[in-house]
Protein backbone atom coordinates (compact mmCIF):
# COMPACT_ATOMS: atom_id res chain seq x y z
CA UNK A 1 0.00 0.00 0.00
CA UNK A 2 1.15 3.53 -0.82
CA UNK A 3 1.67 6.05 1.90
CA UNK A 4 -0.09 9.33 1.26
CA UNK A 5 1.01 12.56 2.78
CA UNK A 6 -1.46 14.56 4.77
CA UNK A 7 -1.49 18.24 3.94
CA UNK A 8 -0.77 20.52 6.86
CA UNK A 9 -3.32 23.21 7.66
CA UNK A 10 -2.47 26.68 6.46
CA UNK A 11 -0.96 29.05 9.00
CA UNK A 12 -2.68 32.04 7.40
CA UNK A 13 -6.01 32.66 9.04
CA UNK A 14 -8.70 34.53 7.17
CA UNK A 15 -12.11 35.49 8.57
CA UNK A 16 -13.82 34.08 5.45
CA UNK A 17 -12.00 30.74 5.50
CA UNK A 18 -12.86 28.20 8.11
CA UNK A 19 -10.02 25.99 9.39
CA UNK A 20 -11.73 22.78 8.25
CA UNK A 21 -11.36 23.66 4.55
CA UNK A 22 -8.63 21.57 3.00
CA UNK A 23 -7.70 22.36 -0.59
CA UNK A 24 -5.54 19.92 -2.49
CA UNK A 25 -3.79 22.20 -4.99
CA UNK A 26 -1.91 19.26 -6.50
CA UNK A 27 -5.16 18.36 -8.30
CA UNK A 28 -5.69 21.88 -9.67
CA UNK A 29 -5.92 22.30 -13.44
CA UNK A 30 -5.67 25.38 -15.66
CA UNK A 31 -8.92 27.05 -16.64
CA UNK A 32 -9.88 25.55 -20.00
CA UNK A 33 -12.06 28.56 -20.83
CA UNK A 34 -9.44 31.22 -20.15
CA UNK A 35 -8.06 31.26 -23.68
CA UNK A 36 -11.45 31.67 -25.34
CA UNK A 37 -11.98 35.28 -24.31
CA UNK A 38 -10.04 37.70 -26.47
CA UNK A 39 -7.84 40.24 -24.72
CA UNK A 40 -9.83 43.05 -26.34
CA UNK A 41 -13.01 42.12 -24.50
CA UNK A 42 -14.07 43.47 -21.13
CA UNK A 43 -16.23 41.58 -18.68
CA UNK A 44 -18.87 43.67 -16.92
CA UNK A 45 -21.10 42.63 -14.02
CA UNK A 46 -24.71 43.74 -14.46
CA UNK A 47 -27.06 44.40 -11.59
CA UNK A 48 -29.86 41.81 -11.34
CA UNK A 49 -32.61 44.17 -12.53
CA UNK A 50 -30.54 45.17 -15.58
CA UNK A 51 -29.68 41.57 -16.45
CA UNK A 52 -33.41 40.73 -16.51
CA UNK A 53 -33.85 43.22 -19.36
CA UNK A 54 -30.61 42.53 -21.24
CA UNK A 55 -30.35 38.76 -21.30
CA UNK A 56 -27.68 38.39 -24.00
CA UNK A 57 -24.36 40.03 -24.85
CA UNK A 58 -25.87 41.03 -28.21
CA UNK A 59 -28.66 43.03 -26.58
CA UNK A 60 -26.25 44.86 -24.29
CA UNK A 61 -23.87 45.66 -27.15
CA UNK A 62 -26.69 46.88 -29.41
CA UNK A 63 -27.93 49.35 -26.82
CA UNK A 64 -24.42 50.54 -25.95
CA UNK A 65 -23.53 51.06 -29.62
CA UNK A 66 -26.70 53.14 -30.10
CA UNK A 67 -25.77 55.20 -27.06
CA UNK A 68 -22.22 55.75 -28.33
CA UNK A 69 -23.57 56.80 -31.74
CA UNK A 70 -25.84 59.37 -30.07
CA UNK A 71 -23.00 60.99 -28.10
CA UNK A 72 -21.55 64.12 -29.76
CA UNK A 73 -18.07 63.54 -28.34
CA UNK A 74 -14.86 63.55 -30.42
CA UNK A 75 -13.64 60.41 -28.63
CA UNK A 76 -16.74 58.49 -29.68
CA UNK A 77 -16.21 59.52 -33.29
CA UNK A 78 -12.68 58.14 -33.14
CA UNK A 79 -13.97 54.88 -31.62
CA UNK A 80 -16.54 54.52 -34.40
CA UNK A 81 -13.85 55.09 -37.06
CA UNK A 82 -11.66 52.38 -35.52
CA UNK A 83 -14.58 49.94 -35.41
CA UNK A 84 -15.78 50.12 -38.93
N, C-alpha and C positions, 0 to 999 in steps of 0.2 A: 504494500500500500504506500502511496505517495504521501509525504508530509506536506501540508499546506501551511503557509505562513498566515498568521492572523494580523490584520492591519491594526496598527496602534491608533487610538483616538487622537484627533487633532488637538493640539495645544491651544489653538486660536479659538476663543469663545466669542460667538456672535449672538446677539439677542434673538435673531430670527432662526438660528440653527439650534435644534435640540441636540443634546449629546448622544442620543441613541441613533442618529443618522450615521450610516456607514457607507460611504461611497467607494466603490472599487474602480479607481481611475484606470486600472490596467485593462479594463474591458471597454473603455471609451473608444469611439470611432469618430472620424471626421464627419462633419455635416455634409450629407450627399446633395443637399439642395443649395449649398452656399455658392457654388459656381454658376448657378442658373440665373442669378440676378445680375444684370449688367451693372458696371460701376457707375454708369450715368444715371441710374434710377435712384430715387429717394423713397424711403418707406415712411409713411405718415400714419399716425394713429388717429382714427376718427372717434369722436364722442358717440356713444350709443344711439342718440336720437338722430345724428347725422348719418350714421351707417344704416339706419332703417330706410332712409330716403335714397341714398346712393349705395346700391348693393354690389356694384361691380366697379372695377378700375376704369372701364370705358366710360361709365356715367360720370364719374368724378372728373376724369380728364376732359370730357366734352364740356362740362360746365366751367371748369377752370380755363380752358382755351377761349371760351366765349367771353369770360371776364377779362382775360388778358387782351383780347382783341378790342374790348370796349375802353380800355385804359388809354388816355392820351399821353402816355409817358414815352420819352425817347428810349429808355431802356427796354420797354416792351416792344418797340418797333425793331430794335436790334435783335431781340430774341426771336421775333417772327421771321426776320430775314435769315437767321441761322437755321431755323427749322425747315423752311421750305425752299 
